[in-house]
Amino acid sequence: RKPTFLKPHNTNTLRMASKLNQQFPDLTKSIIHTVTATYKNPAEAVKVLQQLSGTEPSEQEKHRMLSELGDQYQALGTDTILKVLKENAWDLEQAMIPLFNLLCEQATAPNKQKAHCILSELFSTISNEEIQKVLDSHDGDVDAAAEELLQKISQASAAPVETSEQRRQREREDLISTLGLRFPNISREECTQALTRAHWSLQDAVHVILKKLRENKIATYIALYPTLTASDISSAIEGNDVSGTKTKENLDKLVIQKAQKSPAPAPVPSEQLEQNMVDEAKKIGDLLQTLIAAKNPEKIALDALCQTIRLGNKPGFEQEDAQEKGEKSPVSVEGHAIVGLNLAAMWVLTSEFNKGEQITVSWTHPAPTPGDWIGMYLEHETERNYVTYQWVDLASKEVTFTAPHHCGHYKFRYFHNKTYNVHGVSPVITIGPQFSLSATKTSTTSISLKLEQNSGEICPNLWVALYAHGETNPKSYLTYNWAKSGDELTFAIPKAGSWNFKVFPDRGYDFATSYTVNVPGTDSLTLKLDAARNKAIVEYHVTTVDPNTDSVWIGIFNVDQPDSRYYRRYKYITNHKGSFEVKAMQTAGTYEARLFALRTYDALSTSDTRVTVQ
């Protein structure tokens, strides 16, 4: 066999080998020369040598690595960063993923701790260990954890018999906790004081708290508007304006009117303000008392977790079940509903009715029986949740219903011989006034709509709500506006995309019409390099995602890096438009900025400029 010899190294290889001799003093020159000759890529050569070497990099090399990581990981501390680097064989790019995960855990730790505290207070009968276990199983999702904990409570055995004193204490505790959940900004001590002052009357206690909240609000606005009187501010306050936007608009108009010495509107009489507060207290008190009487405090707790309860004149109160109390079911034998036989045909002469009008439903069936019946349903309800029903008239082949007082979309179903076996379904009819919506102005921050009422009586409690596209639960609106026919309504939107609007004729959740608006939007990024200050600058304008809720972040990457996990710099943003600076990249190469959201590595946009580091 012929002996083989190593080929002589070129100048670049020798220079790199000389540098690596200093970095890995425990390895022989022969090993280093062999590795550098085999792996032409310096990064690959260093990685192999790190695996062969048992020696840590020099302090100078560690400092270079920390400098390369930049400021974004400083919150972890130098010791933690060096520990992760060591665990990843001092491979900078490989260490970035575990460092990023640690940073995310550190950021979410306070939220998880807060979630645990909330759940511990709401579910005091469950141990902290069990609550933490449930919370961890849902990855910190408070809503999902609360649902599981509620199921655990419902499955628990019945409570032992309690004494009258224990019952009185429990009832008072229910009042205190329920009041506290309804008014999350009021302390437990203040809730107790309000109930004591009201002799434990929930309605009177709500009145005390509403009055206190109004006084606090007036005091706050007096400090902001020193030229206005308490009476001016009291009249300007809008009870249903949680964010204070309408109140501030009214107060700004009043300041301008006073400056121009224009006649100001007459203040609202104090008697009317007091009566409005009494009515509101009764409404809230009755709602809370109903929930307590139903022995369902967990529902209040869950509602408090799932949404911020609006104070004041809130739309969307639950309507009473339209089915008559005590109405006997037409079904004599319970069983599974069978849908789709299509033996019966039903029709109504018109598809639109006002509340209280008579609705005549005509029908045909090849073999009807005296036990057949026709039920009236809201469009998407199940067979057992009818509004009302009528037995079929075999002679006239017609039945008559009275249109209910709840607006919405309804249909009729034909059932065979006292069962839930569906033999036919009618077309959908609409009960209540008819409305139309049309977009008058759209942008990536707001949508303006024109509302017109086309038929029916005037609706004093008409409201329009905004929903995320695809949301089917009418209770899950993002915001709303009270309205009347002819109004032009403006809704703020957090980002571009499709948004749905629903029109509600009254305080129920049965909407009369819906309307979808699609708002187009684009994102733009610009990356610059300020060599004099050693800074990389990113300018951004984001419209397709919401920085406040979608965990939007921007990373700087080498243009040849396809894996978005290997960023060189990154920053979360909280504004739709702006700029930020980070330390300039130290490694030679060409770089670009990429946009991400929802804690993913799927790039939504790439910068229209690139920078090169020599």
C-alpha positions as CSV (number, residue, x, y, z in Angstrom):
1,R,0.0,0.0,0.0
2,K,1.2,3.5,-0.8
3,P,1.5,5.8,2.2
4,T,-0.7,8.9,2.2
5,F,0.4,12.3,3.2
6,L,-1.5,15.4,4.3
7,K,-1.6,18.1,1.7
8,P,0.1,21.3,2.7
9,H,-2.2,24.0,4.2
10,N,-2.8,27.2,2.5
11,T,-2.2,30.6,4.2
12,N,-5.8,31.1,5.4
13,T,-5.9,27.6,6.9
14,L,-2.6,28.2,8.7
15,R,-3.8,31.5,10.0
16,M,-7.1,30.0,11.3
17,A,-5.2,27.1,12.8
18,S,-2.9,29.5,14.7
19,K,-5.9,31.3,16.1
20,L,-7.5,28.1,17.2
21,N,-4.2,26.9,18.9
22,Q,-4.7,29.8,21.3
23,Q,-8.4,29.1,21.8
24,F,-7.9,25.3,22.4
25,P,-4.5,25.0,24.2
26,D,-5.3,21.4,25.4
27,L,-5.4,20.1,21.8
28,T,-2.3,19.3,19.8
29,K,-1.4,21.3,16.7
30,S,-1.8,18.1,14.6
31,I,-5.4,17.6,15.7
32,I,-6.3,21.3,15.0
33,H,-4.6,21.2,11.6
34,T,-6.4,18.0,10.7
35,V,-9.8,19.4,11.7
36,T,-9.3,22.8,9.9
37,A,-8.2,21.0,6.8
38,T,-11.2,18.7,6.9
39,Y,-13.8,21.3,7.7
40,K,-13.4,24.4,5.4
41,N,-16.2,26.2,7.2
42,P,-14.7,27.9,10.3
43,A,-17.9,27.5,12.3
44,E,-18.0,23.8,11.7
45,A,-14.3,23.4,12.6
46,V,-14.8,25.3,15.9
47,K,-17.8,23.1,16.8
48,V,-15.8,19.9,16.2
49,L,-12.9,21.3,18.3
50,Q,-15.2,22.3,21.1
51,Q,-16.5,18.7,21.3
52,L,-12.9,17.4,21.4
53,S,-11.7,20.0,23.9
54,G,-12.4,19.9,27.6
55,T,-11.3,23.5,28.1
56,E,-13.6,26.4,28.4
57,P,-13.0,29.4,26.1
58,S,-10.8,32.2,27.3
59,E,-12.4,35.2,29.2
60,Q,-11.9,37.3,26.1
61,E,-13.8,34.7,24.0
62,K,-16.6,34.6,26.6
63,H,-16.9,38.4,26.6
64,R,-17.1,38.3,22.8
65,M,-20.0,35.8,23.0
66,L,-21.9,37.9,25.5
67,S,-21.4,40.9,23.4
68,E,-22.7,39.1,20.3
69,L,-25.8,38.1,22.2
70,G,-26.6,41.8,22.8
71,D,-28.8,43.3,25.4
72,Q,-32.0,41.2,24.9
73,Y,-30.7,38.4,27.2
74,Q,-29.4,40.6,30.0
75,A,-32.5,39.9,32.2
76,L,-31.3,36.3,32.5
77,G,-28.0,37.3,34.2
78,T,-24.5,36.6,33.0
79,D,-24.2,33.4,35.1
80,T,-27.3,31.8,33.5
81,I,-26.2,32.8,30.0
82,L,-22.7,31.3,30.5
83,K,-24.3,28.1,32.0
84,V,-26.5,27.7,28.9
85,L,-23.5,28.3,26.6
86,K,-21.5,25.7,28.4
87,E,-24.3,23.2,28.2
88,N,-24.4,23.8,24.4
89,A,-20.6,23.3,24.0
90,W,-20.1,27.1,23.7
91,D,-22.0,27.0,20.4
92,L,-23.6,30.5,20.2
93,E,-26.3,29.8,17.6
94,Q,-27.3,26.5,19.3
95,A,-27.6,28.2,22.7
96,M,-30.0,30.9,21.4
97,I,-33.0,28.6,21.5
98,P,-32.7,27.5,25.1
99,L,-31.9,31.1,26.0
100,F,-35.0,32.4,24.3
101,N,-37.1,29.7,26.1
102,L,-35.7,30.8,29.4
103,L,-36.5,34.4,28.6
104,C,-40.1,33.4,27.8
105,E,-40.5,31.5,31.0
106,Q,-39.2,34.4,32.9
107,A,-41.6,36.8,31.2
108,T,-44.6,34.5,31.8
109,A,-43.8,33.6,35.4
110,P,-45.5,36.6,37.0
111,N,-48.7,35.9,35.0
112,K,-48.7,32.3,36.1
113,Q,-48.2,33.4,39.7
114,K,-51.1,35.9,39.4
115,A,-53.3,33.2,37.8
116,H,-52.6,30.9,40.6
117,C,-53.5,33.5,43.2
118,I,-56.8,34.3,41.4
119,L,-57.7,30.6,41.2
120,S,-56.7,30.0,44.8
121,E,-59.1,32.7,45.9
122,L,-62.0,31.5,43.7
123,F,-61.6,27.8,44.5
124,S,-60.6,27.9,48.2
125,T,-61.9,24.3,48.7
126,I,-59.2,22.9,46.3
127,S,-55.6,22.6,47.5
128,N,-52.9,24.9,46.1
129,E,-51.0,21.9,44.8
130,E,-54.1,20.6,42.8
131,I,-54.7,24.1,41.4
132,Q,-51.1,24.4,40.3
133,K,-51.3,21.0,38.7
134,V,-54.4,21.9,36.7
135,L,-52.9,25.2,35.7
136,D,-49.7,23.6,34.5
137,S,-51.6,21.0,32.6
138,H,-53.3,23.8,30.6
139,D,-50.0,25.7,30.2
140,G,-51.1,28.7,32.3
141,D,-54.5,29.1,30.5
142,V,-56.7,30.5,33.3
143,D,-60.0,30.0,31.5
144,A,-59.3,26.4,30.7
145,A,-58.0,25.7,34.3
146,A,-61.2,27.4,35.7
147,E,-63.4,25.2,33.6
148,E,-61.7,22.0,34.9
149,L,-61.8,23.2,38.5
150,L,-65.5,23.9,38.1
151,Q,-66.0,20.4,36.9
152,K,-64.1,19.1,39.9
153,I,-66.4,21.1,42.2
154,S,-69.6,19.8,40.5
155,Q,-68.4,16.2,40.8
156,A,-67.6,16.6,44.5
157,S,-69.9,15.1,47.1
158,A,-72.7,17.0,48.7
159,A,-71.8,19.4,51.5
160,P,-72.5,18.4,55.1
161,V,-75.4,19.8,57.0
162,E,-74.6,23.3,58.3
163,T,-75.9,25.2,61.3
164,S,-77.9,28.4,61.0
165,E,-74.9,30.4,62.0
166,Q,-72.7,28.7,59.4
167,R,-75.3,29.3,56.8
168,R,-75.6,33.0,57.7
169,Q,-71.8,33.3,57.5
170,R,-71.7,31.5,54.2
171,E,-74.4,33.7,52.7
172,R,-72.6,36.8,53.8
173,E,-69.4,35.5,52.4
174,D,-71.2,34.8,49.1
175,L,-72.5,38.4,49.1
176,I,-69.0,39.8,49.8
177,S,-67.2,37.7,47.2
178,T,-69.9,38.2,44.5
179,L,-69.8,42.0,45.1
180,G,-66.0,41.9,44.9
181,L,-66.1,40.0,41.6
182,R,-68.6,42.4,40.1
183,F,-66.6,45.4,41.1
184,P,-62.9,44.2,40.8
185,N,-61.5,47.6,41.7
186,I,-63.2,47.7,45.1
187,S,-61.4,46.0,47.9
188,R,-62.9,43.3,50.1
189,E,-62.9,45.6,53.1
190,E,-64.9,48.2,51.1
191,C,-67.4,45.6,49.9
192,T,-67.9,44.5,53.5
193,Q,-68.4,48.1,54.7
194,A,-70.9,48.7,51.9
195,L,-72.9,45.6,52.8
196,T,-72.8,46.4,56.5
197,R,-74.0,50.0,55.8
198,A,-76.8,48.6,53.7
199,H,-77.8,46.1,56.4
200,W,-76.6,43.3,54.0
201,S,-79.0,44.3,51.2
202,L,-77.2,43.5,48.0
203,Q,-79.1,46.2,46.0
204,D,-78.4,48.9,48.5
205,A,-74.8,47.9,48.8
206,V,-74.5,48.2,45.0
207,H,-76.0,51.6,45.2
208,V,-73.4,52.6,47.8
209,I,-70.5,51.4,45.6
210,L,-71.9,53.0,42.4
211,K,-72.2,56.3,44.3
212,K,-68.6,56.0,45.6
213,L,-67.3,55.1,42.1
214,R,-69.1,58.1,40.7
215,E,-67.6,60.4,43.4
216,N,-64.1,59.1,42.6
217,K,-64.6,59.6,38.9
218,I,-65.8,63.2,39.5
219,A,-62.8,63.9,41.8
220,T,-60.5,62.6,39.1
221,Y,-62.0,64.8,36.4
222,I,-62.0,67.9,38.6
223,A,-58.3,67.6,38.9
224,L,-58.0,67.2,35.1
225,Y,-60.5,70.0,34.3
226,P,-60.1,72.7,37.0
227,T,-62.3,75.2,35.0
228,L,-65.3,73.0,35.3
229,T,-67.6,72.5,38.3
230,A,-68.6,69.2,39.9
231,S,-72.1,69.7,38.5
232,D,-70.7,70.1,34.9
233,I,-68.6,66.9,35.3
234,S,-71.5,65.0,36.8
235,S,-73.7,65.8,33.9
236,A,-71.0,64.9,31.4
237,I,-70.3,61.5,32.8
238,E,-71.6,58.7,30.6
239,G,-72.5,55.7,32.8
240,N,-71.8,53.1,30.0
241,D,-68.4,54.6,29.0
242,V,-66.0,52.3,30.8
243,S,-62.9,53.7,29.2
244,G,-64.0,57.3,29.8
245,T,-63.7,58.3,26.1
246,K,-67.2,59.7,25.8
247,T,-66.9,61.5,29.1
248,K,-63.6,63.2,28.0
249,E,-65.2,64.2,24.7
250,N,-68.1,65.8,26.5
251,L,-65.8,67.6,29.0
252,D,-63.5,68.8,26.2
253,K,-66.6,70.3,24.3
254,L,-67.7,71.9,27.6
255,V,-64.3,73.5,28.1
256,I,-64.4,74.9,24.6
257,Q,-67.9,76.2,25.0
258,K,-67.0,78.0,28.3
259,A,-63.9,79.5,26.7
260,Q,-66.0,80.8,23.8
261,K,-68.7,81.9,26.3
262,S,-71.2,79.8,24.4
263,P,-74.3,78.7,26.2
264,A,-73.6,75.4,27.9
265,P,-76.3,72.7,28.0
266,A,-78.5,72.6,31.1
267,P,-77.1,70.3,33.8
268,V,-78.9,67.0,34.4
269,P,-81.1,67.5,37.6
270,S,-79.5,65.8,40.6
271,E,-82.8,63.9,41.2
272,Q,-82.6,62.3,37.8
273,L,-79.0,61.3,38.3
274,E,-79.9,59.8,41.7
275,Q,-82.8,57.9,40.1
276,N,-80.6,56.6,37.3
277,M,-78.2,55.3,39.9
278,V,-81.0,53.7,41.9
279,D,-82.3,52.0,38.7
280,E,-78.8,50.8,37.8
281,A,-78.2,49.5,41.3
282,K,-81.5,47.5,41.2
283,K,-80.6,46.0,37.8
284,I,-77.1,44.9,39.0
285,G,-78.4,43.8,42.4
286,D,-81.2,41.7,40.9
287,L,-78.8,40.0,38.5
288,L,-76.3,39.2,41.2
289,Q,-79.0,38.0,43.6
290,T,-80.4,35.7,41.0
291,L,-77.1,34.1,40.5
292,I,-76.5,33.7,44.2
293,A,-80.0,32.3,44.7
294,A,-79.3,29.7,42.0
295,K,-76.3,28.7,44.2
296,N,-74.0,29.2,41.3
297,P,-71.2,31.5,42.5
298,E,-68.8,29.7,40.3
299,K,-70.5,31.1,37.2
300,I,-69.8,34.6,38.5
301,A,-66.2,33.7,39.1
302,L,-65.8,32.3,35.7
303,D,-67.4,35.4,34.1
304,A,-65.0,37.6,36.1
305,L,-62.1,35.6,34.7
306,C,-63.3,35.4,31.1
307,Q,-64.1,39.1,30.6
308,T,-63.9,42.5,32.1
309,I,-67.4,43.2,33.4
310,R,-68.6,46.6,32.1
311,L,-70.1,49.0,34.6
312,G,-73.2,51.0,33.8
313,N,-75.7,50.7,31.0
314,K,-74.6,47.4,29.6
315,P,-76.4,45.7,26.7
316,G,-76.8,42.0,26.3
317,F,-78.7,41.0,29.5
318,E,-79.9,37.4,29.4
319,Q,-83.5,37.1,28.2
320,E,-85.9,34.9,30.1
321,D,-86.5,31.6,28.4
322,A,-89.3,32.1,25.9
323,Q,-90.8,28.7,26.7
324,E,-93.8,29.0,28.9
325,K,-93.2,28.1,32.5
326,G,-94.8,24.8,33.3
327,E,-95.8,24.1,29.7
328,K,-96.3,20.4,29.2
329,S,-94.0,18.7,26.8
330,P,-95.7,17.4,23.6
331,V,-93.4,14.3,23.8
332,S,-94.7,11.3,25.6
333,V,-91.7,9.0,25.1
334,E,-88.2,10.5,25.5
335,G,-85.7,9.2,23.0
336,H,-83.0,10.4,20.6
337,A,-84.1,12.9,18.0
338,I,-84.2,11.6,14.4
339,V,-83.7,14.4,11.9
340,G,-83.9,14.4,8.1
341,L,-86.9,12.2,7.1
342,N,-88.3,15.2,5.1
343,L,-91.8,13.7,4.9
344,A,-93.6,17.0,5.9
345,A,-93.5,20.2,4.0
346,M,-94.2,23.6,5.7
347,W,-94.4,27.1,4.5
348,V,-95.3,30.6,5.6
349,L,-96.6,33.3,3.2
350,T,-94.1,35.9,4.3
351,S,-90.7,35.7,6.0
352,E,-90.8,38.9,8.1
353,F,-93.0,39.6,11.1
354,N,-93.2,42.2,13.9
355,K,-93.4,41.1,17.5
356,G,-96.9,40.0,18.5
357,E,-98.2,39.3,15.0
358,Q,-100.0,36.1,14.1
359,I,-97.9,33.6,12.0
360,T,-99.9,31.0,10.0
361,V,-97.9,27.9,9.2
362,S,-99.3,25.6,6.4
363,W,-98.2,22.0,6.2
364,T,-98.6,18.7,4.4
365,H,-97.7,15.2,5.4
366,P,-98.5,11.8,3.6
367,A,-99.6,10.1,6.9
368,P,-100.2,12.6,9.7
369,T,-101.4,11.4,13.2
370,P,-103.2,13.3,16.0
371,G,-99.9,13.1,17.9
372,D,-98.0,15.1,15.4
373,W,-96.9,18.6,16.5
374,I,-95.0,21.6,15.2
375,G,-92.5,23.4,17.3
376,M,-91.2,27.0,17.0
377,Y,-87.4,27.4,17.5
378,L,-84.7,29.9,17.3
379,E,-82.7,29.1,14.2
380,H,-79.9,27.1,15.8
381,E,-81.6,25.6,18.9
382,T,-81.8,21.9,19.4
383,E,-85.0,19.9,19.2
384,R,-85.7,20.0,23.0
385,N,-85.3,23.8,23.3
386,Y,-88.5,24.9,21.5
387,V,-90.0,28.4,22.1
388,T,-93.6,27.0,21.9
389,Y,-95.5,24.4,20.0
390,Q,-98.9,23.5,18.5
391,W,-100.6,20.2,17.8
392,V,-101.4,19.8,14.1
393,D,-105.0,20.3,12.9
394,L,-105.7,17.4,10.6
395,A,-108.7,19.2,9.1
396,S,-107.3,22.6,8.3
397,K,-103.7,21.7,7.7
398,E,-102.7,25.0,9.4
399,V,-101.4,26.0,12.8
400,T,-101.1,29.6,14.1
401,F,-98.4,31.0,16.3
402,T,-98.0,34.4,17.9
403,A,-94.6,36.0,17.1
404,P,-92.6,36.2,20.4
405,H,-91.3,39.4,21.8
406,H,-87.7,38.4,21.3
407,C,-86.3,39.5,18.0
408,G,-84.3,37.0,15.9
409,H,-84.4,34.3,13.3
410,Y,-86.8,31.4,13.8
411,K,-87.9,28.2,12.1
412,F,-90.6,25.6,12.5
413,R,-90.1,21.8,12.8
414,Y,-92.6,19.1,12.3
415,F,-92.5,16.1,14.7
416,H,-94.2,12.8,14.3
417,N,-96.5,11.2,16.9
418,K,-95.4,12.7,20.2
419,T,-91.7,12.1,19.6
420,Y,-88.7,14.2,18.7
421,N,-88.5,12.6,15.3
422,V,-88.2,15.5,12.8
423,H,-90.2,15.0,9.6
424,G,-89.7,18.4,8.2
425,V,-88.2,21.9,8.7
426,S,-89.6,25.2,7.5
427,P,-87.6,28.1,5.9
428,V,-86.2,30.7,8.3
429,I,-88.4,33.6,9.3
430,T,-87.3,36.9,10.9
431,I,-89.2,38.5,13.8
432,G,-88.6,42.1,14.7
433,P,-87.6,45.2,12.8
434,Q,-85.3,44.9,9.8
435,F,-82.0,46.8,9.6
436,S,-79.2,47.4,7.2
437,L,-75.5,48.3,7.7
438,S,-73.1,49.8,5.2
439,A,-69.5,50.8,5.6
440,T,-68.9,54.6,5.0
441,K,-65.2,54.7,5.9
442,T,-62.5,52.1,6.7
443,S,-58.9,52.2,7.8
444,T,-56.5,49.9,9.6
445,T,-57.5,51.6,12.9
446,S,-61.3,52.2,12.6
447,I,-64.5,51.4,10.7
448,S,-67.4,53.7,10.2
449,L,-70.9,52.3,9.5
450,K,-74.3,53.8,8.6
451,L,-77.2,52.1,10.3
452,E,-80.7,52.2,8.8
453,Q,-83.9,50.7,10.2
454,N,-86.0,49.5,7.3
455,S,-89.2,48.3,9.1
456,G,-90.8,47.8,12.5
457,E,-91.3,49.9,15.5
458,I,-88.6,52.2,17.0
459,C,-86.2,50.3,19.2
460,P,-85.1,52.4,22.3
461,N,-82.5,49.9,23.3
462,L,-80.9,49.3,19.9
463,W,-77.2,48.5,20.0
464,V,-74.5,47.4,17.5
465,A,-71.5,45.2,18.5
466,L,-68.2,44.4,17.0
467,Y,-66.9,40.9,16.8
468,A,-63.7,39.1,15.6
469,H,-64.3,37.3,12.3
470,G,-65.7,33.9,12.9
471,E,-66.9,34.5,16.4
472,T,-70.3,32.8,16.8
473,N,-71.0,33.6,20.5
474,P,-73.0,36.9,20.5
475,K,-71.8,37.5,24.1
476,S,-68.2,37.7,23.0
477,Y,-68.3,41.1,21.5
478,L,-65.2,43.3,21.5
479,T,-67.0,46.6,21.9
480,Y,-70.4,48.1,21.2
481,N,-72.3,51.4,20.6
482,W,-75.8,52.3,21.5
483,A,-77.6,53.5,18.3
484,K,-80.7,54.7,16.5
485,S,-81.7,54.6,12.9
486,G,-79.6,57.0,10.7
487,D,-76.6,57.0,13.0
488,E,-73.1,56.8,11.7
489,L,-71.1,54.7,14.1
490,T,-67.3,54.5,14.4
491,F,-65.6,51.5,15.9
492,A,-61.9,51.3,16.7
493,I,-60.2,48.1,15.4
494,P,-56.8,46.8,16.5
495,K,-55.6,45.5,13.1
496,A,-56.6,45.0,9.5
497,G,-58.6,41.9,8.5
498,S,-62.3,40.8,8.5
499,W,-64.6,42.2,11.2
500,N,-68.2,41.3,11.9
501,F,-70.9,43.6,13.2
502,K,-74.3,42.5,14.6
503,V,-77.4,44.7,15.2
504,F,-79.4,43.9,18.4
505,P,-82.9,45.5,18.6
506,D,-83.2,45.1,22.4
507,R,-81.1,44.1,25.4
508,G,-81.1,40.5,24.4
509,Y,-78.5,38.6,22.4
510,D,-80.8,37.8,19.4
511,F,-79.4,39.9,16.6
512,A,-81.5,41.2,13.7
513,T,-78.8,41.3,11.1
514,S,-75.0,41.0,10.7
515,Y,-72.5,42.7,8.4
516,T,-68.9,41.8,7.6
517,V,-66.2,44.4,6.6
518,N,-62.8,43.4,5.2
519,V,-60.0,45.9,5.9
520,P,-56.9,45.3,3.8
521,G,-53.5,46.0,5.4
522,T,-49.8,45.5,4.9
523,D,-46.7,45.5,7.1
524,S,-43.5,47.3,6.4
525,L,-40.0,46.9,7.9
526,T,-36.8,48.9,7.3
527,L,-33.4,47.9,8.6
528,K,-30.6,50.5,8.9
529,L,-27.1,50.4,10.3
530,D,-25.5,53.3,12.2
531,A,-21.8,52.3,12.2
532,A,-20.7,55.5,14.1
533,R,-22.8,54.5,17.1
534,N,-22.6,50.8,16.6
535,K,-26.4,50.5,16.4
536,A,-28.8,48.6,14.2
537,I,-32.1,50.5,13.7
538,V,-35.5,48.9,12.8
539,E,-38.4,51.1,11.6
540,Y,-41.7,49.4,11.4
541,H,-45.4,49.9,10.5
542,V,-47.6,46.9,11.5
543,T,-51.3,46.7,10.5
544,T,-52.1,42.9,10.1
545,V,-51.5,42.0,13.7
546,D,-52.2,43.7,17.1
547,P,-49.0,44.4,19.1
548,N,-51.1,44.6,22.3
549,T,-52.5,41.1,22.1
550,D,-50.7,39.1,19.4
551,S,-47.1,38.9,21.0
552,V,-45.6,40.7,18.0
553,W,-41.8,40.6,17.7
554,I,-39.1,41.6,15.2
555,G,-35.9,39.7,14.7
556,I,-32.7,40.5,12.8
557,F,-31.3,37.5,10.8
558,N,-28.5,36.7,8.5
559,V,-30.1,36.6,5.1
560,D,-28.8,33.1,4.5
561,Q,-30.4,31.7,7.7
562,P,-33.6,29.9,6.7
563,D,-34.4,28.8,10.3
564,S,-36.2,31.7,12.1
565,R,-35.1,30.4,15.5
566,Y,-31.5,31.6,14.9
567,Y,-32.0,35.4,15.2
568,R,-29.1,37.7,16.0
569,R,-31.2,40.4,17.7
570,Y,-34.9,40.6,18.6
571,K,-37.4,42.9,20.3
572,Y,-41.1,42.7,21.2
573,I,-43.1,45.7,20.1
574,T,-46.2,47.3,21.6
575,N,-47.0,50.0,19.1
576,H,-48.3,49.7,15.5
577,K,-45.7,52.2,14.2
578,G,-42.3,53.2,15.5
579,S,-38.7,52.3,15.6
580,F,-36.1,50.7,18.0
581,E,-32.4,50.4,18.2
582,V,-30.2,47.4,19.2
583,K,-26.5,46.8,19.3
584,A,-25.1,46.3,15.8
585,M,-24.2,42.8,14.7
586,Q,-20.5,41.9,15.3
587,T,-20.2,39.0,12.8
588,A,-19.5,39.8,9.1
589,G,-22.5,39.1,6.8
590,T,-25.7,40.6,5.3
591,Y,-28.7,40.9,7.6
592,E,-32.5,41.6,7.3
593,A,-35.4,42.2,9.7
594,R,-38.3,39.8,9.9
595,L,-41.8,40.2,11.6
596,F,-43.4,37.5,13.7
597,A,-46.5,37.2,15.9
598,L,-48.4,34.8,18.3
599,R,-45.1,33.4,19.6
600,T,-44.3,31.6,16.4
601,Y,-41.4,31.4,14.0
602,D,-43.5,32.0,10.9
603,A,-42.3,35.2,9.3
604,L,-45.2,37.6,8.3
605,S,-43.0,40.1,6.6
606,T,-39.3,40.8,5.7
607,S,-37.6,44.2,5.6
608,D,-37.4,46.0,2.3
609,T,-33.7,46.9,3.1
610,R,-30.7,44.9,4.1
611,V,-27.4,45.9,5.8
612,T,-24.0,44.4,5.5
613,V,-21.4,44.1,8.3
614,Q,-17.8,44.0,7.1
